[in-house]
Amino acid sequence: MGEGIQRLLSIISAIASNAGGIVLIDELDNGLHYSALRVLWKGILHAALEYNVQIIATTHSAEALRHLTWVLDEEENAGYRDDVAAYTLIRAEDDTVRSYRHDYEQLEYAIEHGIEVRN
């Protein structure tokens, strides 16, 4: 079994064992080839719905975010669009941290137009 499948199974297992709760995933794309990202996102979205789990995941990868929007673009996954948001955290000059929320449409627009959302 490859590292990608092991990572996906680990995440799905965490989701299943925390039904009704929250699962935190740090750098969800670590160690994964970009070609596995679509399968990863589909698995996470489907498992989160099935087990009623809120997912909070971090990434610095533009590829991971791009693949997320591609998955949400698929008609079979359109029902997830209102449930997904990306947040950008930016440290201001006064050393405070500001948060900016991007819903599915804003995230897709930003990615398509080369607007940085990963800071």
C-alpha positions in Angstrom: 0.0 0.0 0.0 1.4 3.4 -1.0 1.8 6.3 1.4 -1.1 8.2 -0.3 -3.6 5.3 0.4 -2.2 5.0 4.0 -2.7 8.8 4.5 -6.3 8.6 3.1 -7.2 5.6 5.3 -5.7 7.3 8.3 -7.8 10.4 7.8 -11.0 8.4 7.0 -10.4 6.3 10.1 -10.0 9.5 12.2 -13.3 10.8 10.8 -15.2 7.6 11.4 -13.9 7.3 15.0 -15.0 10.9 15.8 -18.6 10.8 14.5 -20.4 14.0 15.4 -17.2 15.8 16.3 -14.3 17.7 14.8 -11.1 16.3 13.1 -8.0 18.5 12.7 -5.7 17.7 9.8 -2.4 19.5 9.7 -0.8 19.8 6.2 -3.3 17.3 4.7 -1.3 16.9 1.5 2.1 16.1 3.2 3.7 13.2 1.4 1.1 12.9 -1.3 1.6 13.1 -5.0 -0.6 15.8 -6.6 -2.5 13.1 -8.5 -3.9 11.7 -5.2 -5.3 15.0 -4.1 -8.7 14.6 -5.9 -9.2 11.2 -4.4 -8.2 12.6 -1.0 -10.7 15.5 -1.1 -13.5 13.3 -2.3 -12.9 10.8 0.5 -12.7 13.5 3.1 -15.9 15.2 1.9 -17.9 12.0 1.7 -16.7 10.7 5.0 -17.3 14.0 6.8 -20.9 14.0 5.6 -21.5 10.4 6.4 -20.1 10.7 10.0 -21.3 14.3 10.6 -17.8 15.5 11.3 -16.4 19.0 10.8 -13.0 19.0 9.2 -10.4 21.7 9.8 -7.4 21.1 7.6 -4.3 23.2 6.9 -2.2 23.4 3.7 0.3 25.6 2.1 -0.2 23.9 -1.2 -1.9 25.8 -4.1 -2.3 22.4 -5.8 -4.3 21.1 -2.8 -6.7 24.0 -3.0 -6.9 23.8 -6.8 -7.9 20.1 -6.5 -10.5 21.0 -3.9 -12.2 23.4 -6.2 -12.0 20.9 -9.1 -13.7 18.3 -6.9 -16.4 20.9 -5.9 -16.9 21.8 -9.6 -18.1 18.3 -10.3 -21.9 18.1 -10.3 -22.0 15.1 -8.0 -20.1 17.1 -5.3 -22.0 20.4 -5.7 -23.9 19.8 -2.5 -20.6 20.3 -0.5 -20.0 23.8 -1.9 -21.9 25.7 0.8 -20.1 23.7 3.5 -16.5 24.4 2.4 -14.5 27.6 3.2 -10.8 28.5 3.1 -9.3 30.9 5.5 -6.2 33.0 5.0 -4.3 34.2 8.1 -2.2 37.3 7.7 0.0 38.9 10.3 -0.4 42.6 10.2 2.3 45.2 10.8 0.9 45.8 14.3 1.6 42.0 15.0 -2.1 41.1 15.1 -3.4 38.3 13.0 -6.2 38.9 10.6 -8.4 36.2 9.1 -10.0 36.3 5.7 -12.8 33.8 4.7 -13.1 32.5 1.1 -16.3 30.6 0.3 -16.2 28.1 -2.6 -16.9 30.8 -5.3 -14.4 33.2 -3.9 -11.7 30.5 -3.6 -12.4 29.3 -7.1 -12.2 32.9 -8.5 -9.0 33.6 -6.6 -7.3 30.4 -7.9 -8.4 30.9 -11.5 -7.1 34.5 -11.4 -3.8 33.8 -9.6 -4.8 35.7 -6.4 -2.8 34.4 -3.5 -4.9 32.9 -0.7 -2.2 30.9 1.1 -0.2 33.5 2.9 
